[in-house]
Amino acid sequence: MKISTQTRYAVRFLLELSNTETKEKPTTLHQIAEKQGISDNYLESIATKLKKNGYLRSYKGSGGGYCLSRDIDDITLGEIMRLMESTYFQVHCTPDAKTTCVNYETCQIANAWDLLEQHISDLVNNLKLSQLVCED
C-alpha cells in the first residue's frame, strides 16, 4: 500500500489548521507551506480540493487565509484518503482482479488479500484525524 504525497500533505495541512495557534484565525497557504516544507502551488491544489469538498473555509484579503470548516474529531483518515487518492487501496494483482482474473476463484491467497483490505479499510475509516495529533 502506497499513500501519495497529496494525501500525506492534505492530512498535514488539516492537522496544521487544527493547531491551537492557527485554529482561531485564518492561516495563509504560504505560512503552512513554509512550516511543512511543501510548495505553495502544490498545497494550493490540495486546498482547492479540500475546500470544494467542505473541509476548509477560505477568507480573502488582508488577514485572510484558510480555516477548518469541520472539526478534526469528525474527519477520518479514510475519507481524506478516498478524496485524495484515485485508488487508495489495492492488494490484488490487478485493480479489478475479482472480475478479470481467471484464477481469482481458485487463488489460495485471494481471501487473505480481501481480509487484509477489509482490516485496513476498517482502520482508516475509524481513525479520526484528532487521534493523529501529537500532544506535547
C-alpha positions as CSV (number, residue, x, y, z in Angstrom):
1,M,0.0,0.0,0.0
2,K,1.4,3.4,-1.0
3,I,0.0,6.7,0.2
4,S,0.5,9.6,-2.2
5,T,2.2,12.8,-1.2
6,Q,-1.1,14.5,-2.0
7,T,-2.8,12.5,0.8
8,R,0.0,12.9,3.3
9,Y,0.1,16.7,2.6
10,A,-3.6,17.0,2.9
11,V,-3.6,15.4,6.3
12,R,-0.6,17.5,7.4
13,F,-2.5,20.6,6.2
14,L,-5.6,19.8,8.1
15,L,-3.7,19.0,11.2
16,E,-1.8,22.2,11.0
17,L,-5.0,24.2,10.7
18,S,-6.3,22.4,13.9
19,N,-3.3,23.6,16.0
20,T,-4.4,26.0,18.8
21,E,-2.2,28.7,17.4
22,T,-3.9,28.7,14.0
23,K,-7.4,27.4,14.9
24,E,-8.8,30.8,15.9
25,K,-7.7,32.8,12.8
26,P,-7.3,32.2,9.1
27,T,-3.8,30.9,8.2
28,T,-2.3,31.6,4.8
29,L,-1.2,28.8,2.5
30,H,2.3,30.3,2.4
31,Q,2.6,30.1,6.2
32,I,1.6,26.4,6.2
33,A,3.6,25.5,3.1
34,E,6.7,27.1,4.6
35,K,6.2,25.4,8.0
36,Q,5.5,22.0,6.4
37,G,8.1,22.2,3.6
38,I,5.5,22.0,0.9
39,S,5.5,24.1,-2.3
40,D,2.8,26.8,-2.3
41,N,1.4,25.7,-5.6
42,Y,1.1,22.1,-4.6
43,L,-0.5,23.0,-1.4
44,E,-2.9,25.3,-3.2
45,S,-4.1,22.4,-5.4
46,I,-4.7,20.3,-2.3
47,A,-6.5,23.2,-0.5
48,T,-8.8,23.7,-3.5
49,K,-9.9,20.1,-3.4
50,L,-10.3,20.2,0.4
51,K,-12.4,23.4,0.2
52,K,-14.5,22.1,-2.7
53,N,-15.4,19.1,-0.5
54,G,-16.3,21.0,2.6
55,Y,-13.2,20.6,4.8
56,L,-12.0,24.2,4.5
57,R,-13.3,27.8,4.5
58,S,-11.2,30.5,2.8
59,Y,-11.1,34.2,3.6
60,K,-9.8,36.8,1.1
61,G,-8.0,40.0,1.7
62,S,-5.7,41.2,4.5
63,G,-5.9,38.7,7.3
64,G,-7.3,36.1,5.0
65,G,-6.3,32.5,4.7
66,Y,-7.8,29.1,5.5
67,C,-9.7,27.7,8.5
68,L,-11.2,24.2,9.0
69,S,-14.9,24.0,8.3
70,R,-15.2,20.7,10.2
71,D,-13.7,19.6,13.5
72,I,-10.9,17.0,13.1
73,D,-12.8,14.8,15.6
74,D,-15.3,14.4,12.7
75,I,-12.9,13.7,9.9
76,T,-11.5,10.2,9.3
77,L,-8.2,9.3,7.6
78,G,-10.2,7.1,5.3
79,E,-12.3,9.9,3.9
80,I,-9.3,12.0,3.2
81,M,-7.6,9.0,1.5
82,R,-10.6,8.4,-0.7
83,L,-10.8,12.1,-1.6
84,M,-7.2,12.5,-2.5
85,E,-6.3,9.0,-4.0
86,S,-7.6,7.6,-7.2
87,T,-7.3,4.1,-5.8
88,Y,-6.3,4.3,-2.2
89,F,-6.1,0.6,-1.6
90,Q,-5.2,-2.3,-3.9
91,V,-3.9,-5.6,-2.6
92,H,-4.8,-7.8,-5.6
93,C,-2.6,-8.4,-8.6
94,T,-4.8,-6.0,-10.6
95,P,-7.4,-3.4,-9.5
96,D,-10.2,-5.5,-10.9
97,A,-8.9,-9.0,-10.1
98,K,-12.4,-10.2,-8.9
99,T,-13.8,-9.7,-12.4
100,T,-10.9,-10.2,-14.7
101,C,-8.6,-12.7,-13.1
102,V,-9.2,-16.2,-14.4
103,N,-7.6,-17.6,-11.3
104,Y,-9.4,-15.5,-8.7
105,E,-11.9,-18.1,-7.6
106,T,-9.2,-20.7,-7.0
107,C,-6.5,-18.3,-5.8
108,Q,-5.2,-19.6,-2.5
109,I,-4.2,-16.1,-1.3
110,A,-7.1,-14.0,-2.6
111,N,-9.1,-14.4,0.6
112,A,-6.1,-13.2,2.6
113,W,-5.9,-10.1,0.4
114,D,-9.6,-9.5,0.9
115,L,-9.2,-9.8,4.7
116,L,-6.2,-7.5,4.7
117,E,-8.1,-5.0,2.6
118,Q,-11.1,-5.1,5.0
119,H,-8.9,-4.7,8.1
120,I,-7.0,-1.7,6.6
121,S,-10.3,-0.1,5.4
122,D,-11.8,-0.5,8.8
123,L,-8.8,1.0,10.5
124,V,-8.6,4.1,8.3
125,N,-12.4,4.6,8.3
126,N,-12.4,4.7,12.1
127,L,-9.2,6.6,12.7
128,K,-10.1,10.3,13.4
129,L,-7.6,12.9,12.5
130,S,-7.7,14.1,16.1
131,Q,-6.1,10.8,17.0
132,L,-3.1,11.7,14.9
133,V,-2.4,14.9,16.8
134,C,0.8,14.7,18.9
135,E,0.3,16.2,22.3
136,D,3.5,17.9,23.7
